[in-house]
Amino acid sequence: MRLPAAIPAGARLVVRIALGPDPEDGRPKFRDYVGHVVDWNGRRLILDRDPAANGSRPGERVTLQAEDMVALKPVPERRSPRPDPPDLSR
């Protein structure tokens, strides 16, 4: 995969990493990381990984190697829940 020469810090990305073939069925396995770029030097990406939306995994800082990346694309920020409308019944 051809990777960009520059990725701006703060950009939100999804990065797919190849884990290799599954020992049981031989099919390729992948892991996706979604988060904000801290640093990119063309060989390694430091990412502040987002916490899981359902709370099952906290956020973390991860370092991903370029040779393991099979896909990289920008993703929009998560939508925050809408706040309750103000009480105008006074």
C-alpha positions as CSV (number, residue, x, y, z in Angstrom):
1,M,0.0,0.0,0.0
2,R,1.3,3.5,-0.8
3,L,1.3,5.6,2.3
4,P,1.2,9.4,2.4
5,A,4.4,11.4,3.0
6,A,2.7,13.6,5.6
7,I,-0.2,13.1,7.9
8,P,-1.2,16.1,10.0
9,A,-1.2,15.7,13.8
10,G,-4.7,15.6,15.2
11,A,-6.2,13.9,12.1
12,R,-8.7,11.2,12.9
13,L,-7.9,7.9,11.0
14,V,-8.8,4.3,10.8
15,V,-5.8,2.1,10.2
16,R,-6.1,-1.6,9.3
17,I,-3.2,-3.8,10.4
18,A,-2.4,-7.3,9.0
19,L,-2.1,-9.8,11.7
20,G,-1.2,-12.7,9.4
21,P,-3.1,-15.9,8.6
22,D,-5.4,-17.5,11.1
23,P,-3.8,-20.8,12.3
24,E,-7.1,-22.7,12.2
25,D,-8.6,-21.6,8.8
26,G,-5.6,-20.0,7.0
27,R,-7.6,-16.8,6.2
28,P,-5.9,-13.4,6.7
29,K,-6.7,-11.6,10.0
30,F,-6.7,-7.9,10.6
31,R,-7.1,-5.4,13.4
32,D,-8.5,-1.9,13.0
33,Y,-7.3,1.1,15.0
34,V,-9.3,4.4,15.1
35,G,-7.9,7.4,16.7
36,H,-6.0,10.7,16.3
37,V,-2.5,11.1,14.9
38,V,0.2,12.1,17.3
39,D,3.2,11.7,14.9
40,W,4.0,10.1,11.5
41,N,7.5,9.8,10.1
42,G,6.8,7.6,7.1
43,R,7.8,4.4,8.9
44,R,5.7,4.5,12.1
45,L,2.5,6.1,13.2
46,I,1.8,7.1,16.8
47,L,-1.9,7.2,17.3
48,D,-4.1,8.1,20.3
49,R,-6.6,5.3,19.9
50,D,-10.2,6.2,20.8
51,P,-11.9,4.3,23.6
52,A,-14.5,1.8,22.5
53,A,-17.9,3.4,22.1
54,N,-19.5,0.9,24.4
55,G,-16.9,1.4,27.1
56,S,-15.4,-2.1,26.8
57,R,-11.9,-0.7,26.0
58,P,-10.2,2.5,27.3
59,G,-8.3,4.8,25.0
60,E,-4.6,4.2,24.6
61,R,-1.5,5.4,22.7
62,V,-0.3,2.9,20.1
63,T,2.6,2.8,17.7
64,L,1.9,1.1,14.4
65,Q,4.6,0.1,11.8
66,A,4.1,1.1,8.2
67,E,5.0,-2.3,6.9
68,D,2.0,-3.8,8.8
69,M,-0.6,-1.3,7.4
70,V,-2.9,-2.5,4.7
71,A,-5.4,0.4,4.7
72,L,-5.5,3.9,6.0
73,K,-8.3,6.4,5.7
74,P,-9.6,9.5,7.4
75,V,-12.9,9.2,9.4
76,P,-15.1,11.9,10.8
77,E,-15.3,12.7,14.5
78,R,-17.8,10.7,16.5
79,R,-21.1,12.5,17.0
80,S,-21.7,13.4,20.6
81,P,-25.2,12.8,22.0
82,R,-27.5,15.7,21.7
83,P,-27.9,17.7,24.9
84,D,-31.4,17.9,26.3
85,P,-33.3,20.9,25.0
86,P,-33.6,23.7,27.5
87,D,-36.7,23.8,29.7
88,L,-38.8,26.7,28.5
89,S,-41.9,26.0,30.5
90,R,-41.3,28.8,33.0
